[in-house]
Amino acid sequence: MPKYLVKVGLNYPPDRRAEAGDVVEDLPSKSIKWLRDQGCIELLDANGKSVDEPVEVVEEVAAPEVPAEEPAVVEAPVVEEEK
């Protein structure tokens, strides 16, 4: 029977509880796929090593700040008075 490393606390039937870090082999078979997809459990090999591929964490990088443009100075046209 496959063994799984529990990554988050889980309640599962019949009235069972597994805490993060526990290794279990009695999870309901209908729940294993979605628990693995959500990262709640990892499949372990016979040596207790994870078989699941590590999830790549992508760090969000903020866009550089663009300095605000200085407002253009508009000079009024010089109007000469008629004499």
TIVO-803162 format. One record per residue (C-alpha): residue number from 1; residue in one letter; x, y, z negated. Coordinates in steps of 0.02 Angstrom, whole numbers, plus 50000, padded with zeros to 5 digits. Each point is the difference from the previous one (the first is absolute). Layout:
% residues N
<atom><marza>NUM</marza><mipa>a</mipa><u>X</u><v>Y</v><w>Z</w></atom>
...
END
This chain:
% residues 83
<atom><marza>1</marza><mipa>m</mipa><u>50000</u><v>50000</v><w>50000</w></atom>
<atom><marza>2</marza><mipa>p</mipa><u>50072</u><v>50173</v><w>50046</w></atom>
<atom><marza>3</marza><mipa>k</mipa><u>50055</u><v>50117</v><w>49862</w></atom>
<atom><marza>4</marza><mipa>y</mipa><u>49968</u><v>50187</v><w>49998</w></atom>
<atom><marza>5</marza><mipa>l</mipa><u>50081</u><v>50143</v><w>49907</w></atom>
<atom><marza>6</marza><mipa>v</mipa><u>49865</u><v>50114</v><w>49932</w></atom>
<atom><marza>7</marza><mipa>k</mipa><u>50039</u><v>50185</v><w>50030</w></atom>
<atom><marza>8</marza><mipa>v</mipa><u>49849</u><v>50074</v><w>49909</w></atom>
<atom><marza>9</marza><mipa>g</mipa><u>49886</u><v>49934</v><w>49864</w></atom>
<atom><marza>10</marza><mipa>l</mipa><u>49866</u><v>49886</v><w>50073</w></atom>
<atom><marza>11</marza><mipa>n</mipa><u>49841</u><v>49921</v><w>49933</w></atom>
<atom><marza>12</marza><mipa>y</mipa><u>49947</u><v>49847</v><w>50099</w></atom>
<atom><marza>13</marza><mipa>p</mipa><u>49881</u><v>49855</v><w>49979</w></atom>
<atom><marza>14</marza><mipa>p</mipa><u>49971</u><v>49905</v><w>49895</w></atom>
<atom><marza>15</marza><mipa>d</mipa><u>50031</u><v>50129</v><w>49862</w></atom>
<atom><marza>16</marza><mipa>r</mipa><u>50187</u><v>50013</v><w>50035</w></atom>
<atom><marza>17</marza><mipa>r</mipa><u>50118</u><v>50149</v><w>49980</w></atom>
<atom><marza>18</marza><mipa>a</mipa><u>50175</u><v>50024</v><w>50074</w></atom>
<atom><marza>19</marza><mipa>e</mipa><u>50109</u><v>50149</v><w>49956</w></atom>
<atom><marza>20</marza><mipa>a</mipa><u>50130</u><v>50084</v><w>50112</w></atom>
<atom><marza>21</marza><mipa>g</mipa><u>50154</u><v>49889</v><w>50005</w></atom>
<atom><marza>22</marza><mipa>d</mipa><u>49908</u><v>49837</v><w>49969</w></atom>
<atom><marza>23</marza><mipa>v</mipa><u>50025</u><v>49855</v><w>50120</w></atom>
<atom><marza>24</marza><mipa>v</mipa><u>49837</u><v>49908</v><w>50037</w></atom>
<atom><marza>25</marza><mipa>e</mipa><u>49945</u><v>49859</v><w>50114</w></atom>
<atom><marza>26</marza><mipa>d</mipa><u>49814</u><v>49991</v><w>49963</w></atom>
<atom><marza>27</marza><mipa>l</mipa><u>49933</u><v>50151</v><w>50094</w></atom>
<atom><marza>28</marza><mipa>p</mipa><u>49841</u><v>49974</v><w>50100</w></atom>
<atom><marza>29</marza><mipa>s</mipa><u>50051</u><v>49956</v><w>50178</w></atom>
<atom><marza>30</marza><mipa>k</mipa><u>49869</u><v>50118</v><w>50073</w></atom>
<atom><marza>31</marza><mipa>s</mipa><u>50084</u><v>50148</v><w>49911</w></atom>
<atom><marza>32</marza><mipa>i</mipa><u>50182</u><v>49968</v><w>50045</w></atom>
<atom><marza>33</marza><mipa>k</mipa><u>50000</u><v>50086</v><w>50170</w></atom>
<atom><marza>34</marza><mipa>w</mipa><u>49926</u><v>50164</v><w>49943</w></atom>
<atom><marza>35</marza><mipa>l</mipa><u>50103</u><v>50001</v><w>49839</w></atom>
<atom><marza>36</marza><mipa>r</mipa><u>50159</u><v>49981</v><w>50104</w></atom>
<atom><marza>37</marza><mipa>d</mipa><u>49942</u><v>50130</v><w>50126</w></atom>
<atom><marza>38</marza><mipa>q</mipa><u>49970</u><v>50124</v><w>49858</w></atom>
<atom><marza>39</marza><mipa>g</mipa><u>50171</u><v>49963</v><w>49922</w></atom>
<atom><marza>40</marza><mipa>c</mipa><u>49923</u><v>49929</v><w>49840</w></atom>
<atom><marza>41</marza><mipa>i</mipa><u>50093</u><v>49834</v><w>50013</w></atom>
<atom><marza>42</marza><mipa>e</mipa><u>50156</u><v>49931</v><w>50087</w></atom>
<atom><marza>43</marza><mipa>l</mipa><u>50024</u><v>49823</v><w>50061</w></atom>
<atom><marza>44</marza><mipa>l</mipa><u>50152</u><v>49916</v><w>49919</w></atom>
<atom><marza>45</marza><mipa>d</mipa><u>50108</u><v>49862</v><w>50072</w></atom>
<atom><marza>46</marza><mipa>a</mipa><u>50058</u><v>49847</v><w>49902</w></atom>
<atom><marza>47</marza><mipa>n</mipa><u>50144</u><v>50102</v><w>49927</w></atom>
<atom><marza>48</marza><mipa>g</mipa><u>49885</u><v>50137</v><w>49938</w></atom>
<atom><marza>49</marza><mipa>k</mipa><u>50055</u><v>50124</v><w>50134</w></atom>
<atom><marza>50</marza><mipa>s</mipa><u>49873</u><v>50108</v><w>50091</w></atom>
<atom><marza>51</marza><mipa>v</mipa><u>49951</u><v>49937</v><w>50172</w></atom>
<atom><marza>52</marza><mipa>d</mipa><u>49901</u><v>50157</v><w>50041</w></atom>
<atom><marza>53</marza><mipa>e</mipa><u>50083</u><v>50133</v><w>50103</w></atom>
<atom><marza>54</marza><mipa>p</mipa><u>50037</u><v>50157</v><w>49902</w></atom>
<atom><marza>55</marza><mipa>v</mipa><u>49884</u><v>50145</v><w>50031</w></atom>
<atom><marza>56</marza><mipa>e</mipa><u>50091</u><v>50148</v><w>50074</w></atom>
<atom><marza>57</marza><mipa>v</mipa><u>49968</u><v>50157</v><w>49901</w></atom>
<atom><marza>58</marza><mipa>v</mipa><u>50004</u><v>50153</v><w>50110</w></atom>
<atom><marza>59</marza><mipa>e</mipa><u>50038</u><v>50160</v><w>49909</w></atom>
<atom><marza>60</marza><mipa>e</mipa><u>49901</u><v>50148</v><w>50061</w></atom>
<atom><marza>61</marza><mipa>v</mipa><u>50112</u><v>50146</v><w>50046</w></atom>
<atom><marza>62</marza><mipa>a</mipa><u>49931</u><v>50175</v><w>49989</w></atom>
<atom><marza>63</marza><mipa>a</mipa><u>50015</u><v>50108</v><w>50155</w></atom>
<atom><marza>64</marza><mipa>p</mipa><u>50126</u><v>50141</v><w>49983</w></atom>
<atom><marza>65</marza><mipa>e</mipa><u>49929</u><v>50168</v><w>49957</w></atom>
<atom><marza>66</marza><mipa>v</mipa><u>49994</u><v>50122</v><w>50143</w></atom>
<atom><marza>67</marza><mipa>p</mipa><u>50037</u><v>50177</v><w>49944</w></atom>
<atom><marza>68</marza><mipa>a</mipa><u>49860</u><v>50122</v><w>50030</w></atom>
<atom><marza>69</marza><mipa>e</mipa><u>50034</u><v>50123</v><w>50138</w></atom>
<atom><marza>70</marza><mipa>e</mipa><u>50021</u><v>50180</v><w>49954</w></atom>
<atom><marza>71</marza><mipa>p</mipa><u>49855</u><v>50104</v><w>50064</w></atom>
<atom><marza>72</marza><mipa>a</mipa><u>50048</u><v>50102</v><w>50151</w></atom>
<atom><marza>73</marza><mipa>v</mipa><u>50011</u><v>50186</v><w>49971</w></atom>
<atom><marza>74</marza><mipa>v</mipa><u>49898</u><v>50092</v><w>50129</w></atom>
<atom><marza>75</marza><mipa>e</mipa><u>50036</u><v>50184</v><w>50018</w></atom>
<atom><marza>76</marza><mipa>a</mipa><u>49866</u><v>50117</v><w>50060</w></atom>
<atom><marza>77</marza><mipa>p</mipa><u>50041</u><v>50087</v><w>50163</w></atom>
<atom><marza>78</marza><mipa>v</mipa><u>50064</u><v>50176</v><w>49982</w></atom>
<atom><marza>79</marza><mipa>v</mipa><u>49877</u><v>50122</v><w>50074</w></atom>
<atom><marza>80</marza><mipa>e</mipa><u>50067</u><v>50172</v><w>50038</w></atom>
<atom><marza>81</marza><mipa>e</mipa><u>49882</u><v>50142</v><w>49973</w></atom>
<atom><marza>82</marza><mipa>e</mipa><u>49962</u><v>50111</v><w>50146</w></atom>
<atom><marza>83</marza><mipa>k</mipa><u>50054</u><v>50180</v><w>49981</w></atom>
END
